[in-house]
């Protein structure tokens, strides 16, 4: 009889065994590139602010133009 005992199922090597009881139960952390997100948000905010400023400028110009038309119409009516 052989002096060595032969196992029928393969056994894991000690270097490859894992103790899953030590794994944390915390939620996974998703790493993102916040710098790119922040730069994008700043660019979007700047574009939005610029559009708002342009709209204010257009309204002001339209109001001034309307006032000028009224003034010219009043002067023409006064001359007749």
C-alpha positions in Angstrom: 0.0 0.0 0.0 1.1 3.6 -0.7 2.3 5.7 2.2 0.7 8.9 0.7 -2.9 9.7 1.1 -4.6 10.8 -2.1 -7.5 13.2 -2.0 -10.2 13.0 -4.6 -11.2 16.7 -4.5 -8.7 19.5 -5.2 -7.9 21.6 -2.2 -7.2 25.4 -2.4 -3.7 26.4 -1.8 -3.2 28.6 1.3 -2.2 31.6 -0.8 -5.5 31.6 -2.6 -7.9 31.3 0.3 -10.1 34.3 1.1 -11.8 35.2 4.3 -15.0 36.9 3.2 -16.1 37.6 6.7 -13.6 40.5 6.7 -15.2 42.3 3.7 -16.9 45.5 4.6 -20.6 45.8 4.0 -20.4 49.5 3.0 -22.0 50.7 -0.2 -19.5 50.9 -3.1 -18.0 54.3 -3.7 -18.3 55.6 -7.3 -15.3 57.6 -8.3 -15.9 60.4 -10.8 -13.8 63.1 -12.3 -15.3 66.0 -10.4 -13.0 68.5 -12.0 -14.5 67.9 -15.4 -18.0 68.0 -14.0 -17.2 71.3 -12.3 -15.7 72.8 -15.4 -18.7 71.7 -17.4 -21.1 73.2 -14.9 -19.2 76.5 -14.8 -19.3 76.6 -18.7 -23.0 75.9 -18.7 -23.6 78.6 -16.0 -21.5 81.1 -17.8 -23.4 80.5 -21.1 -26.7 80.8 -19.2 -25.7 84.0 -17.6 -24.5 85.4 -20.9 -27.9 84.6 -22.5 -29.7 86.3 -19.7 -27.5 89.4 -20.0 -28.1 89.5 -23.8 -31.9 89.2 -23.2 -31.8 92.1 -20.7 -29.8 94.2 -23.2 -32.3 93.4 -26.0 -35.2 94.4 -23.8 -33.5 97.6 -22.8 -32.7 98.4 -26.5 -36.3 97.7 -27.6 -37.7 99.9 -24.8 -35.4 102.8 -25.7 -36.3 102.4 -29.4 -40.0 102.4 -28.5 -39.5 105.6 -26.4 -37.7 107.2 -29.3 -40.5 106.3 -31.7 -43.1 107.8 -29.3 -41.0 111.0 -29.0 -40.7 111.4 -32.8 -44.5 110.7 -33.2 -45.3 113.3 -30.5 -43.0 115.9 -32.1 -44.6 115.3 -35.6 -48.1 115.6 -34.1 -47.1 118.9 -32.3 -45.7 120.3 -35.6 -48.9 119.7 -37.5 
